[in-house]
């Protein structure tokens, strides 16, 4: 079987493997979860047929995400944060000369696709989520997902059986395909890295950002007749797809029953043809529509100098002006380093936006440390939410919340919202519960967290 050329995009020093298939009217960035190896995809007649079918719908860009397949691997002690993985997606799109793509993602890659779509709507034509989920672990809204005990059993199984024939025998009955899938697992990721990745991402929860996804979305899931909340393949429970479709504005939900005797969870087997038909129809409908969205997911950072009035009075106008100029230069240098965008500065405070929450938090802590030698302390607040850009000005409730979180911080302190905590799970940041707070002008009470490390 003819195979497309494997190419590499670079994000810094990390090489990201991708292939381009077809020449359709739209670009489709395909992110396959669970297993992924752009070279070995074509050794399975079933998966190859699915990818060829998708290439008749659009120009397909198939990538191995960082740590998997033919992309640079990571060690078990060096699992990348989610925002780095979305940066990798941008790097591949740039290398493939794609300005705007439909993101087709399955399994755990759905989380990356949803974050990407919410953060970069201008680069996202549409979103197709197949067997995706918003949280790895059980929550009050998703009680069907596994608890810590279930995850412990699953991780032990990955540790002991990943890439071994016993695992594949439970996946499929066809001999050649079973042999391929066993090698495919080993060619996707090593068991140590798989275990480390599961452990790093288990606390990830993106439920709060689902309403911020403003691109057209198609959710594909198994049919109701296949549901069994107690089965080992808990992440393909149809309830996940229903939850996503009910919380992403305007999302379409399609449940596809799996023919009897077919492999029940890998989408490129029993559900391949109906999935391709629905994706084709979905994208055809979108070509007839014109929609624009002014809202985008962003992380906002607010900082200001603590006790500035007293400090200015003690120093005098000239010395205070010089100190503020040095403060501003320091802050702007760090904003550039952490890829922040300065929105406004009022007196001694800064308002900036970031496309990743971990970068914003690290920038805030770096600012707090860098200005101490100047004899001043700053307070900082970080929040992630939906913002609006009107005539170049950033506004919205997320901006108000971020400002109030910053106002609640003490000298030298960086406070973050619950949303930031949820989105930075696995980033290495160490957060301490700072209790619930009333934020002036913002409904409800908000639980905040103090940055103490990372």
Buried (B, 14 or more C-beta within 10 A) or exposed (E): EEBBEBBBBBBEEBBBBBBBBBEBEBBBBBBBBBBBBBBBBBBBEBBBBBBBBBBEBBBBBBBBBBBBBBBBBBEBEEBBBBBBBBBBBBBBBBBBEBEBBBBBBBBBBBBBBBBBBBBBBEBBBBBBBBBBBBBBBBEEEBEBBBEEEBBEEBBEEBEEBBBEEEBBEEBBEEEEBBBBBBBBBBBBBBBBBBBBBBBBBBBBBBBBBBBBBBBBBBBBBBEEEBBEEEEEBBBBBBBBBBBBBEBBEEBBBBBBBBEEEBBBBBBBBBBBEBBBBBBBBBBEEBEEEEEEEEBBBBBBBBBBBBEBEEBBEEBEEEEBEEBBEBBBEBBBEBBEEBEBBBBEBEEBBBBBBBBBBBBBBBBBBBBBEBBEEBEBBBBBBBBBBBBBBEEEEBEBBBBBBBBBBBBBBEEBBBBBBBBBBBBBBBBEBEBEEBEEBEBEEBEEEBEBBBBEEE
